[in-house]
């Protein structure tokens, strides 16, 4: 299925907050009733912490 909506998260060194944000988005996607209709993209701006790894581990589309 092609996503109907995209959520783009610009991020730079957000390892402390990214997990909570992605948890909230997972809840919102589930409440929408069709989680596959909403894609989540983390646009990492060359973070020096674990931001990119967290995005990858959570299955987000990831762009640097």
Secondary structure as GFF3:
##gff-version 3
##sequence-region A 1 64
A	DSSP	beta_strand	5	11	.	.	.	ID=ss1
A	DSSP	alpha_helix	15	32	.	.	.	ID=ss2
A	DSSP	three_ten_helix	35	37	.	.	.	ID=ss3
A	DSSP	beta_strand	38	44	.	.	.	ID=ss4
A	DSSP	alpha_helix	51	57	.	.	.	ID=ss5
A	DSSP	beta_strand	61	63	.	.	.	ID=ss6
###
